[in-house]
Amino acid sequence: RVRVPAKKSSGSPQGSSPPDTPKQLDSPPMSPSRTRGTEAAVSPEMMSLNASVREAGWKDMQDRKDMFDIRQGFRVAIFGVAPLPLSAEKVWPPPRKDRAPATREQTMKVYEAFLKMLEMDKKTMYREDESEQDPADEDDTPGGMSRVSWKTLLFWVENNGYGLDVRMRCVYEAMFKGLKGGLCKVPEEKRDAGVSLSMLIRWIWPFVSHRRLVEMFTWMCLNELEGIRLAEPAVIPEQERQDITQVYHKMDLDGKGYCKPFDLAGGDHSDWQVQLANTIDEATVKMILGDRAIRLNEFLDRFCEDGYRGTHESAHAILKDGVHVIKHTRMSVDWAGWVFRDAPPEQENCFRRVDTVEAEVLHWQRLLSRQRVDTAFSTAYGAASLL
């Protein structure tokens, strides 16, 4: 250490000087050769680490921006919401106040948009060739539902962005860029698989749960089923029911509680009086109804007037134009209604869409059940570890 005399203070009395205070001089600057040597010894590892950290941070920031742009773009395109101002900060993940669950109306808009994309892709909701089905991912979708190709999805975004104002075009361009960034992250062997409906839902609602997915696909399935529902046939009047019931008990010769073809034909046709009283023989009854017992409810359904059904429990009826209708039930979505027994050609595709969406419902129900089991096991294991 070197002592350096202190300067005189302006406030000190003239002629007096403060005592010397010790002061440590700064180290002399390093020579250029020493500096270069130190950098050469440290820089390769440190510079590589710093570059990796900077690159990871930039990629994470870009991923968050892309996810924000994709979500906002779909919400603007499908729901018609107003985009955020250009000066607004792009926050990802969305704050809690912006995580409202999907409504039924929003779900149906997403479903209709997906069907339009499939139509642009010249595909149906279901896969025509069952052999082309790829195995379902655990958290994605069963193999039976078609997917939209990435090319068609990007074209749909570009097409919707035409003819709009500058702000809206910026939204679609940002979504297009975000989707292309997402496509680059998909392995090449999986790019041909395309985009599933569940992927589209998760882009819009990133925090959607298995329970909510079950509910959303149930809404889609119910919407398709309501499109093929027929009016419920009326039950026959009470007086007509009593008349038909009385005829049935008369034909039940031995009071067995059911009628065989022999009974419906009127008995033994070897008796000429029986032949005169009946217009059909036992062989004809067996050919039409089969050799089996006919109960009262079925008898009421078959012999009531067209356009009616025999009882409230009836699951079959014949309309006035002779068309057969049946009561159709889908237990997975808790739906029951009357439909054509032989679906017309225009409803065949609808039934296949119902089957496809119902498979999604069952798929997410299985995953939800598995999740509940895992949660219960983890809770029980944690409680046991504390004992």
CORJO-V809578 format. One record per residue. N is the residue number from 0. RES is the residue in three letters. OMEGA is omega in whole degrees, 0 to 359 (NA if undefined). Layout:
N|RES|OMEGA  N|RES|OMEGA
This chain:
0|ARG|181  1|VAL|177  2|ARG|179  3|VAL|179  4|PRO|181  5|ALA|177  6|LYS|179  7|LYS|179  8|SER|181  9|SER|182  10|GLY|181  11|SER|176  12|PRO|182  13|GLN|179  14|GLY|178  15|SER|180  16|SER|179  17|PRO|179  18|PRO|179  19|ASP|176  20|THR|181  21|PRO|179  22|LYS|181  23|GLN|181  24|LEU|176  25|ASP|178  26|SER|179  27|PRO|180  28|PRO|180  29|MET|179  30|SER|179  31|PRO|181  32|SER|180  33|ARG|179  34|THR|180  35|ARG|180  36|GLY|179  37|THR|179  38|GLU|181  39|ALA|182  40|ALA|188  41|VAL|193  42|SER|185  43|PRO|181  44|GLU|183  45|MET|181  46|MET|179  47|SER|179  48|LEU|179  49|ASN|179  50|ALA|179  51|SER|179  52|VAL|179  53|ARG|181  54|GLU|178  55|ALA|179  56|GLY|179  57|TRP|179  58|LYS|178  59|ASP|178  60|MET|180  61|GLN|178  62|ASP|179  63|ARG|179  64|LYS|180  65|ASP|180  66|MET|176  67|PHE|181  68|ASP|179  69|ILE|181  70|ARG|181  71|GLN|181  72|GLY|179  73|PHE|179  74|ARG|177  75|VAL|185  76|ALA|187  77|ILE|185  78|PHE|181  79|GLY|179  80|VAL|179  81|ALA|179  82|PRO|178  83|LEU|176  84|PRO|181  85|LEU|182  86|SER|183  87|ALA|179  88|GLU|179  89|LYS|185  90|VAL|175  91|TRP|359  92|PRO|183  93|PRO|177  94|PRO|185  95|ARG|181  96|LYS|180  97|ASP|181  98|ARG|181  99|ALA|179  100|PRO|182  101|ALA|173  102|THR|179  103|ARG|179  104|GLU|179  105|GLN|179  106|THR|181  107|MET|176  108|LYS|177  109|VAL|179  110|TYR|179  111|GLU|177  112|ALA|179  113|PHE|178  114|LEU|177  115|LYS|177  116|MET|177  117|LEU|177  118|GLU|175  119|MET|180  120|ASP|181  121|LYS|178  122|LYS|171  123|THR|180  124|MET|181  125|TYR|180  126|ARG|182  127|GLU|183  128|ASP|182  129|GLU|182  130|SER|182  131|GLU|182  132|GLN|176  133|ASP|180  134|PRO|183  135|ALA|171  136|ASP|184  137|GLU|183  138|ASP|183  139|ASP|189  140|THR|175  141|PRO|184  142|GLY|187  143|GLY|183  144|MET|179  145|SER|177  146|ARG|178  147|VAL|178  148|SER|179  149|TRP|180  150|LYS|180  151|THR|179  152|LEU|179  153|LEU|177  154|PHE|178  155|TRP|179  156|VAL|180  157|GLU|183  158|ASN|180  159|ASN|182  160|GLY|181  161|TYR|173  162|GLY|181  163|LEU|179  164|ASP|186  165|VAL|183  166|ARG|181  167|MET|177  168|ARG|177  169|CYS|179  170|VAL|182  171|TYR|178  172|GLU|178  173|ALA|177  174|MET|178  175|PHE|179  176|LYS|180  177|GLY|179  178|LEU|177  179|LYS|175  180|GLY|176  181|GLY|178  182|LEU|180  183|CYS|180  184|LYS|180  185|VAL|177  186|PRO|185  187|GLU|181  188|GLU|181  189|LYS|183  190|ARG|180  191|ASP|180  192|ALA|177  193|GLY|185  194|VAL|180  195|SER|179  196|LEU|179  197|SER|175  198|MET|178  199|LEU|179  200|ILE|183  201|ARG|172  202|TRP|183  203|ILE|179  204|TRP|187  205|PRO|182  206|PHE|182  207|VAL|182  208|SER|177  209|HIS|179  210|ARG|181  211|ARG|177  212|LEU|175  213|VAL|181  214|GLU|182  215|MET|178  216|PHE|174  217|THR|177  218|TRP|179  219|MET|181  220|CYS|179  221|LEU|178  222|ASN|178  223|GLU|181  224|LEU|178  225|GLU|179  226|GLY|180  227|ILE|180  228|ARG|176  229|LEU|177  230|ALA|181  231|GLU|178  232|PRO|180  233|ALA|176  234|VAL|181  235|ILE|178  236|PRO|184  237|GLU|181  238|GLN|178  239|GLU|179  240|ARG|179  241|GLN|180  242|ASP|180  243|ILE|179  244|THR|179  245|GLN|177  246|VAL|181  247|TYR|181  248|HIS|176  249|LYS|180  250|MET|177  251|ASP|192  252|LEU|185  253|ASP|181  254|GLY|184  255|LYS|186  256|GLY|176  257|TYR|181  258|CYS|174  259|LYS|177  260|PRO|178  261|PHE|180  262|ASP|181  263|LEU|177  264|ALA|177  265|GLY|180  266|GLY|184  267|ASP|182  268|HIS|172  269|SER|176  270|ASP|184  271|TRP|178  272|GLN|176  273|VAL|179  274|GLN|180  275|LEU|183  276|ALA|183  277|ASN|182  278|THR|181  279|ILE|180  280|ASP|184  281|GLU|181  282|ALA|180  283|THR|178  284|VAL|179  285|LYS|181  286|MET|183  287|ILE|187  288|LEU|183  289|GLY|181  290|ASP|184  291|ARG|180  292|ALA|179  293|ILE|180  294|ARG|186  295|LEU|183  296|ASN|177  297|GLU|178  298|PHE|178  299|LEU|179  300|ASP|185  301|ARG|188  302|PHE|174  303|CYS|182  304|GLU|178  305|ASP|183  306|GLY|179  307|TYR|173  308|ARG|188  309|GLY|183  310|THR|177  311|HIS|180  312|GLU|184  313|SER|178  314|ALA|180  315|HIS|178  316|ALA|178  317|ILE|180  318|LEU|183  319|LYS|178  320|ASP|177  321|GLY|181  322|VAL|180  323|HIS|176  324|VAL|181  325|ILE|175  326|LYS|186  327|HIS|183  328|THR|173  329|ARG|185  330|MET|185  331|SER|180  332|VAL|177  333|ASP|181  334|TRP|174  335|ALA|181  336|GLY|182  337|TRP|180  338|VAL|175  339|PHE|177  340|ARG|175  341|ASP|186  342|ALA|175  343|PRO|183  344|PRO|182  345|GLU|179  346|GLN|182  347|GLU|179  348|ASN|179  349|CYS|178  350|PHE|179  351|ARG|175  352|ARG|177  353|VAL|179  354|ASP|182  355|THR|181  356|VAL|177  357|GLU|176  358|ALA|175  359|GLU|179  360|VAL|180  361|LEU|179  362|HIS|182  363|TRP|173  364|GLN|177  365|ARG|180  366|LEU|178  367|LEU|178  368|SER|178  369|ARG|178  370|GLN|179  371|ARG|179  372|VAL|180  373|ASP|179  374|THR|179  375|ALA|179  376|PHE|180  377|SER|179  378|THR|179  379|ALA|180  380|TYR|179  381|GLY|179  382|ALA|180  383|ALA|180  384|SER|179  385|LEU|182  386|LEU|NA
